[in-house]
């Protein structure tokens, strides 16, 4: 095993055990570092001590330019890969696996700042109105979508909920977010009523098909509803509501945007979303500022010269 391969393995273990990265994030790091190793092997480099700044710069260039086997990556995807590489070299230096950090001066490309996609309150109401019928699965679907919009939870957080995570009397859920960080989130009256109807009238029917599980949201076989299953629930409701390009993250974006439009403090929204930094949350303020500009331009008598 090369020193580079050993360092990559140790770094991924560090991210999983000590940093507690989410499974999907860890998979992205593993994929990016595998591509980095392939790039270096193509240059005849397999030893950490032989990697120089030009090798790291060359990797970044290859990401942006592509090759015979891979299409060029966007600035955002390339930046994520470079972050993984820089993390690897910082780790190797700190752990004494290398004497220098060849990536220190390499800067990831700046990704264009994209505004989150949100739908209007009317569209949210159409979506939730089309969520399900009075069957067990219909009640589950409505409860799931009401929870996603009512809490701003990620879809992985929602399907990861257990019965004990929900306090309907208090109108809150205990959400385990990225990095195993736990936060308590209010969910609102509509979500509370939908969850109560699901727990009393639907979940007992669904759990009877399985072997028993603490999971809140169940599939037709009585097991925990998967992320893919939740996507299908949302997709079916969006189709019935006549909405296109709606994802679970659309509900999360709409949750944040609607709160900010109605005067919520950005740091409160940060806590509700589980963002580590307020900078991540502030992108939603761009959406509301754009809306304010549009309203001003159309409504103020002296907006146009």
N, C-alpha and C positions, 0 to 999 in steps of 0.2 A: 504494500500500500504506500502510495506517495505521501509526502508530508502535506501536500495540498489537500488530498483526499481525506487524510486524517483530520486536518483542521476543519474542513467542511463538516465532517461528521460530528466533531466535538461542538462546533458552533450551533448546529441544528439541535443537538441535545440540550445545549444551554438555553436556546430559545424556547424549547418545549417544556423543560423542567423548571428552570429558574425564572424565565420571563413569563411563562404561562401563556404563550401566544395561542390564538385560536387556531383550530385545525386548518381552516381555509387559508389563513395568513401564513401558517407554517408551510403549507403546500406551495404557495407562491414563492416563498424564499427558497425552498428546495428546488423548484423548477428553474429559478433565475440562477442559482449557484451551479446547477448542473450545466446550464448553458455557458456559464463562465468557465467551468472546467473544460468543456469541449473547445471553447475558443483558445484557451491556453495550450491545450494538447496540440491543436493545429499549429501553434507557434513553437512546439517542441519544449514547452515549459510544464514541468510537473512538480517542481520543488518550490516551496514558498520563498526560499531565499533568492530564487532567480527571478521573481516577479518584480518588474519595475513599473514606474509611473506610465511609461509608454504602452505597456501591456494593458493596463487598466483603461487608458485613453482609447486604445485600439478596440477594446471590448465595447466601450460606449459607442464608438463610431460604427462598429458592426451592427449594433442594435438599431441604430438610426438609418443605416443604409440597407440592411438586409443582406441576404446572400442567396445562393442557388437553392437552398433548402427552406429558407424562412423569409417571410415578408418583413419589411421594415416595421419597427414598433413605433407607436405614437410617443410623443414626448413624455406623457404620463407613465406609460408602461416602461419606457427606458429609464426614467427617473427611479421607478420602484426597483428595477434590477440593480441600478448603481447603488442605491441605498443598501440593498442586501450585500453587495460586494464590499462596500465600505464598512459595514458592520462586521463582516468576516475578518477583514484585515485589522480593524481595531481590536477585536476579540483575540486574534492571534498574537498581536503585540502585547496586550495586557496579560495574556496567559503565558508569555515567554516562549511561544511557538515560533516567533519571528523577531528579528532585531529591528525592523522598520515597518512603516505603514506606507506602501507605495500608492495608496488611494487617497492620501490625506488632502492633496491639492486638486483632486478630480471632483468637479461639481456636476451634479445631475442636471439635465436640461430642464428648463422651466416649463411646466405644463400650463397650457392656457386655462384660465379660471372659468370653469363652466358653471352656469347657474343650475341649481337643482331643479328637476322637473316636478312641478306641483300641479294638482288639479284644483278647480274651484270648489267652494263649499257645496254648491249645487250638484256638481259632478260626484262629490263624495257621497252626498245623500242618495243620488241615483244608484251608485255602486252598492251602498249598504242596503238600499231597498231591494236590490236584486240578489242579495246574498244567499237567500235560501228560503225554503218553505217550512212547514210545521213537522216534517219528518225529523228523525234523529240526526241524520247527516245535515239537513237543512238548518236545524238549530245550532249545530256545531259550526257550520260555515258562517252563520251570522255572528256568533260569539267570537270567532277568530278574527273576522274583519273588523268588528267593532273594537276589539282589543287592539289590533294593529293601529287603527286610526286614533283610538282614545288614549293610547300610551306612547305612541311613537316608537315602539319596540321594533328591533330588527326581526326578520322572520325566524332566524335561528334562535333568537331569544324567546319568541312566542311559543314555538313548538317545543322548546326545552323546559317550559314551565311545568311544575308539578302541582297537584291539588293544594298542597300546603303553602305554595307561593302566593296564593290568591286570598286576600282578605276582603270579602265582599261587604262586610259590615262597615269597614273603614274606607272602602272604595279604592284599594291599592293593590298592586302586585309587586312581588320581589323578583327583580330581573337580574340574571347573571349575564353580564356583558363581556366585551372583549377583555382578555387578560384576567378572566375570572373575577372581575370587579362587580360587586353587587350594589344595586341601587333600588330604592323604593319609589315607585311611580304611581301617581293617582291616575285613575282611568275614566272617571266620569259616569254619570247616571245611565246613559244609554248602554255603555259597555257592561256596567254592573247588572242591569236587567237582562241583557242578552246572555251573560255568563250564568246568571242564576237559572234562567230557563233551560240552558244547556245542561247544567249540572244536575238539575232535578228531573228533567223530562227526557233527556237524550243520552247523557253519558252512561247511565245504568244499562241501557240497551246495548250500547257499543261495547262496554267493558265485558259484558256477558259472552261476547264472541271470542274473548281471549283468555289469558291465564291470570289476569289481574296485573295492574301496573299503576304507579302513582302519577303517571303522566296526565296532564290536564286535557289536552286535545288528543283524541283517539281516532284511528282509522277504522275501516269497516271490519277488520279482523281483530279489533280490540287491543292493538298495539299502539305505540306512540305515533302520532301523525308525523310524517317526514317533511323536510323542507320542500321536496318536490310535490308532495301531496298538497301542501299549503299553497304552493304556486298554482296548482291546478284549480283549487278552490277559488282563488282570486281571479284567475283567467276566465273561468266559467261565469263568474258574477260580472266581470267587466264586459264580456261578450253580450250577456243578457241586457246590460245597461247601455249598450251601444258605445262603449269607450274603448279607445285603442291605446296601445303602448303603456299599459298600466302594470306596474310591478309592485312587489311589497315595499320597495324603497320609495315608490311614488307616494304611498300612504305616509311613510315616515317624513318625507319632504313636505307633504301637505300639512301634516301635524305641526311641524316647526314653523312653516310659513304662515299658517293661519294664526298661530299664537302671537307671532311677532307683529302681524298686521293689526292685531287687536290690542297691542300695547304691552305684551309680555317682555320682561327684561331679558336680554340676550344671555345673561349668565344663568338665569333660571332655566331657560330653554337648553343651555349647555348641560345642566345637571339632569334634566329630564331625558335628554338624548344619550347621556353617558359619554359625552365627548371629553377626552383628557384635556384638551386645550380649547379655550374660547375662540381661538382663531379658526378652528374647524367650523364652529357654529356660525361665525360671522358671515360666511358665504350666503346664509339665508337672508341676512339684512340687505344684500344686494338685490334680492328679489323684491323686497318690500320697498326699497328706494326706487327701483324701476317703476313699480306700480304707482308710487306717489308722483313721480315725474309725469307719467301718462295722465293721471287724473288732473294734475295741475295744468298740463298743456291743453287739455280739452275743456277745463272748467273755469280757469281764471281769465277775466276779460282782457287782461294785458299780458297774457302769456306769449303772444306772438306780435312782433313788431309789424 
